[in-house]
Amino acid sequence: MTQTVSTPDRFASDWEEWHDSRERTLKDPLGWLSINRLEWLDSEAQLFEGLPGTWWTDGETAHVTASDHETFADQTFTLHPTGAGEVVELAGVHVEVARRGAGYLIRIHDPEASTLAAFRGVPAFEPDAAWQITGRFEPYSAPRDIAVGAVAEGLEHVYVSPGDIVLEHDGAAHRLIAFNGHSGGLSILFTDATSGVSTYAANRSLAIDASDDVIQDGGDVLLDFNRATNLPCAFIDFATCPLPPAGNNLPFAVTAGEKTPYERN
């Protein structure tokens, strides 16, 4: 199952640089670990205790207007259900507006959040070049909408899949649904035999480099499971992360990548 793409020393140092960068990103004072509250919007205008503004949604757009004694301008947000949220500062409070499923939510980012203050890095398996596996991307005749569940009860996400990735492990072939990557390329959501044991139970994610030609016509791709990452839901209780598609459960132990966060043990 191996393909080594660099010398052992270079491979280890590249991984350390990646891991350090990953931890720095998580330490962002307004990043995922700063979120300490989530509220869903309704069609009726709502005031949320301790939060600025009056909020509501008409289904396609979220709205906020200044309440009594507040002076910020009214704002509207029209977002994609699987896209990034938008963070705005209102009356000194950093509020993220996001669209998930058929609804809109707001989340509060607090640089003094307890989860951020308690963060002490991400545990991970030691990097092992044996977990760099060459697979083959097989595109569909046309992209497909794939519905998946979420860690938030009752919520469903729909993502576009351009095709499957087929990989081999110990002589057996395994097929995984792939999604378009956030910054190009591909990504997969998966679980494996370590899930709920040494890695986060619900999901892990892996970004995969793939050229436009490979995505269009198919071809080899490298799955470096050493860079499998936890989604935000592994760290905080205010995330709506997707679950892997049915079938994206690998029946063997992927002893590579990020482990269950310290705070969840």
C-alpha positions in Angstrom: 0.0 0.0 0.0 3.0 2.3 -0.1 4.3 5.0 -2.3 7.1 7.2 -0.9 7.2 10.6 -2.5 10.3 12.0 -0.7 13.2 11.0 1.5 12.3 10.0 5.0 13.8 13.1 6.6 12.1 15.4 4.1 8.8 13.5 4.5 8.9 13.9 8.3 9.9 17.6 8.2 7.2 18.4 5.7 4.6 16.8 7.9 5.9 18.6 11.0 5.6 21.9 9.1 2.0 21.0 8.0 1.1 20.0 11.5 2.5 23.2 13.0 0.6 25.3 10.5 -2.6 23.4 11.2 -2.3 24.1 15.0 -1.5 27.7 14.3 -4.7 28.0 12.3 -6.7 26.4 15.1 -5.3 29.0 17.5 -6.8 31.9 15.5 -8.5 34.1 18.1 -11.6 34.2 15.9 -11.3 30.7 14.5 -13.4 27.6 15.1 -12.2 27.2 18.7 -13.5 30.6 19.6 -17.1 29.7 18.9 -19.1 29.4 22.2 -22.7 29.8 21.1 -25.1 28.8 18.3 -28.6 30.1 17.6 -31.0 29.1 14.7 -32.9 31.9 13.0 -36.7 31.9 12.5 -39.1 33.6 10.2 -40.2 35.7 13.2 -37.9 38.4 14.3 -35.9 37.4 17.4 -33.8 39.0 20.1 -31.2 36.7 21.6 -30.2 37.4 25.2 -26.8 39.0 25.4 -26.4 39.4 21.6 -26.8 42.5 19.5 -29.5 43.0 16.9 -32.9 41.6 16.0 -32.5 38.6 13.7 -34.7 36.7 11.2 -34.7 34.8 7.9 -37.0 34.7 5.0 -35.6 31.4 3.9 -33.2 32.7 1.3 -31.6 35.5 3.2 -30.8 36.3 6.8 -31.5 39.8 8.2 -30.3 41.8 11.2 -31.4 45.2 12.3 -30.3 47.3 15.2 -32.3 47.1 18.4 -33.0 49.9 20.7 -29.9 52.0 21.6 -27.8 50.1 18.9 -26.4 52.1 16.1 -25.0 49.7 13.5 -26.5 49.6 10.0 -29.0 46.9 9.0 -27.5 44.0 7.1 -28.6 41.1 5.0 -26.8 37.8 4.2 -27.5 35.6 1.2 -25.2 32.5 1.5 -24.8 29.0 0.1 -25.9 26.1 2.2 -22.5 24.4 2.2 -20.4 27.5 1.9 -18.4 29.4 4.5 -20.1 31.6 7.0 -19.6 35.4 7.1 -18.3 36.9 10.3 -19.3 40.5 11.1 -18.6 42.7 14.2 -21.8 44.2 15.7 -21.6 46.3 18.8 -18.3 44.7 19.7 -19.5 41.1 19.2 -18.1 38.9 16.4 -21.1 37.1 14.9 -20.9 34.5 12.2 -23.9 34.1 9.9 -24.1 30.7 8.1 -26.6 28.9 6.0 -27.0 25.2 6.7 -29.6 22.9 5.1 -32.8 24.9 4.8 -32.0 27.4 7.5 -29.7 30.1 8.8 -27.8 30.2 12.0 -25.6 32.6 13.9 -22.5 31.7 16.0 -20.6 33.8 18.4 -16.8 34.0 18.1 -15.2 35.0 21.4 -11.4 35.3 21.6 -11.7 34.4 25.3 -13.7 31.2 24.7 -12.8 28.4 27.1 -12.1 25.9 24.3 -9.6 28.2 22.7 -7.9 29.0 26.1 -7.7 25.2 26.9 -6.3 24.2 23.4 -3.0 22.4 23.7 -2.5 21.1 20.2 -3.8 18.3 18.2 -2.7 14.7 19.0 -1.7 12.7 15.9 -0.1 9.5 14.9 3.6 9.7 14.0 4.0 10.3 10.3 4.4 7.1 8.3 5.1 7.1 4.6 3.4 3.8 4.3 0.1 5.7 4.7 0.7 7.5 1.4 -1.5 5.4 -0.8 -2.0 5.9 -4.6 -5.6 5.6 -5.6 -7.4 6.2 -8.8 -10.1 8.9 -9.3 -13.0 7.7 -11.5 -15.2 10.6 -12.6 -19.0 10.2 -13.0 -20.5 10.9 -16.4 -21.9 14.0 -14.7 -21.4 15.4 -11.2 -23.9 14.1 -8.6 -25.6 15.7 -5.6 -24.9 13.6 -2.6 -27.0 14.0 0.6 -25.2 13.2 3.9 -26.2 13.5 7.5 -24.7 15.9 10.0 -23.6 15.9 13.6 -26.5 18.3 14.3 -29.6 16.2 14.7 -32.1 16.5 11.8 -29.8 18.4 9.5 -28.8 17.3 6.1 -26.0 18.6 3.8 -25.9 18.2 0.1 -22.5 18.2 -1.6 -21.4 17.9 -5.3 -19.4 14.8 -6.0 -17.5 14.6 -9.3 -16.7 10.9 -8.8 -15.2 8.1 -6.7 -11.7 7.3 -5.6 -10.7 3.6 -5.6 -7.8 2.5 -3.4 -6.3 -0.8 -2.5 -5.3 -2.0 1.0 -4.0 -5.5 1.7 -5.2 -6.8 -1.6 -8.7 -5.5 -1.4 -10.2 -2.6 -3.3 -12.2 0.1 -1.5 -14.4 2.8 -3.2 -15.0 6.2 -1.6 -17.2 9.0 -2.8 -15.1 12.1 -3.3 -16.2 15.7 -3.1 -14.8 18.9 -4.7 -12.1 20.3 -2.4 -12.5 23.7 -0.7 -9.5 25.1 -2.5 -9.5 23.0 -5.6 -8.7 19.3 -6.0 -10.7 16.7 -4.1 -11.7 15.8 -0.6 -13.1 12.7 1.2 -15.0 12.3 4.4 -14.4 8.9 6.0 -14.4 6.7 9.1 -12.3 3.6 9.7 -11.6 1.0 12.3 -9.9 3.6 14.6 -13.0 5.8 14.7 -14.4 6.0 18.2 -11.3 4.3 19.5 -8.2 6.5 18.9 -9.7 8.9 16.4 -12.9 11.0 16.4 -15.9 8.8 16.1 -18.0 10.8 13.6 -15.7 11.7 10.8 -12.3 12.7 9.5 -11.5 14.6 6.3 -8.7 14.3 3.8 -7.8 16.9 1.1 -6.3 15.4 -2.1 -4.4 17.2 -4.8 -5.9 16.6 -8.2 -5.5 18.5 -11.4 -8.5 19.7 -13.5 -7.6 17.1 -16.1 -7.7 14.3 -13.5 -11.0 15.5 -12.2 -12.4 15.6 -15.7 -10.9 12.5 -17.2 -9.8 10.4 -14.2 -6.3 9.3 -13.1 -4.0 8.6 -10.2 -4.2 10.6 -7.0 -2.2 10.4 -3.8 -4.0 9.9 -0.5 -1.7 11.0 2.3 -3.6 9.8 5.3 -0.9 11.3 7.5 -2.8 14.6 6.8 -6.2 13.3 7.7 -7.8 16.0 9.8 -10.5 16.4 12.4 -13.5 18.6 11.5 -14.6 21.4 13.8 -17.2 19.1 15.5 -14.3 17.2 17.0 -13.3 20.2 19.0 -16.5 22.2 19.7 -20.2 21.5 20.3 -21.4 24.3 18.0 -20.5 22.8 14.7 -22.8 21.3 12.0 -20.2 19.1 10.4 -21.3 16.6 7.7 -21.1 12.8 8.3 -19.3 10.6 5.7 -21.5 9.3 2.8 -22.8 5.7 3.3 -20.0 3.4 2.1 -17.1 5.8 3.1 -16.2 3.6 6.1 -12.9 1.9 5.6 -12.9 -1.6 7.3 -9.3 -1.3 8.4 -7.5 0.8 10.9 -6.0 4.0 9.4 -3.3 4.6 12.0 -2.4 8.0 10.5 -3.5 11.6 10.8 -5.1 13.4 13.6 -6.4 11.6 16.7 -9.3 12.4 19.0 -8.7 15.9 20.5 -7.3 15.9 24.0 -10.4 17.8 25.2 -12.7 15.0 24.1 -10.9 12.2 26.0 
